[in-house]
Amino acid sequence: MILMTLPQFFCYQNSKVPHSLSSFRFSISHLTSNVRFLEVLLNFFLISGLKQSKMKEFKIVVLGNGGVGKSALTLQYVQGIFVHNYDATIEDSYRKLSKVDAENARLEILDTAGTEQFTGMRETYYQTAQGFVLVFSLAETSTFENLKQTILEIMAIRGEEVPMVLVGNKSDLAETRQVEESDAQNFARKLRIPYIETSARLNQNVSEVFEECAVLIQKSAKNHVERRRWSSESEIRDKKCKNWFKSCCCCLIPCCPTD
């Protein structure tokens, strides 16, 4: 994970960094040989410094069958690395600073187990996520078909307007491709969600996936606020109309005399 405590960073560097902050110094040669560590450390300080400030957070859950490349996509986006060995994921959480509509934002990304595993956890994901990255393998048709059922389950709980991005991963495996781009595009068009083809290994369109999902979450939140405002204004107008009608009736219809 990118977000670590300082002691964890020091352990990660095998005591290359002095334990005393007062003696925290780097030589030019040390800087050039530890660029990746400095990037991670900078991200740590940015997140720590901005944690208390008002920063928008976007909670994204990555779903799909095991082996389709969910972890590979997530790690490529968050840490800029590609993991060659496949290990089944139970659940991993990551944070990444990004720009959404030209504003600083923090993406909280939950990398989940394959949808065919740990099925009891799915409903929790469906209810708590703000947006979904739905991944299938272009080299395996069954992963695309299984994902259709996952989408139906999400819509049954959250409705049809939940932010989702459909992702066809492993576009670099052209010789073993089984899912045609047109089929995936037509399916996404019916659902009115974006479709993006990626390669985690070559880092193609990886950032676009998560940033597009964040934009959709932002748009959905704005639409929700607008609907609430419109509903509130409608209730006020209805109340005014009822009061006006009641006052008119009182003027036109004389009151019955009472004994």
Secondary structure as GFF3:
##gff-version 3
##sequence-region A 1 259
A	DSSP	alpha_helix	6	12	.	.	.	ID=ss1
A	DSSP	three_ten_helix	21	23	.	.	.	ID=ss2
A	DSSP	alpha_helix	28	33	.	.	.	ID=ss3
A	DSSP	alpha_helix	35	50	.	.	.	ID=ss4
A	DSSP	beta_strand	56	63	.	.	.	ID=ss5
A	DSSP	alpha_helix	70	78	.	.	.	ID=ss6
A	DSSP	beta_strand	91	100	.	.	.	ID=ss7
A	DSSP	beta_strand	103	112	.	.	.	ID=ss8
A	DSSP	three_ten_helix	119	121	.	.	.	ID=ss9
A	DSSP	alpha_helix	122	128	.	.	.	ID=ss10
A	DSSP	beta_strand	131	137	.	.	.	ID=ss11
A	DSSP	alpha_helix	141	158	.	.	.	ID=ss12
A	DSSP	beta_strand	164	169	.	.	.	ID=ss13
A	DSSP	three_ten_helix	174	176	.	.	.	ID=ss14
A	DSSP	alpha_helix	181	191	.	.	.	ID=ss15
A	DSSP	beta_strand	195	197	.	.	.	ID=ss16
A	DSSP	alpha_helix	206	252	.	.	.	ID=ss17
###
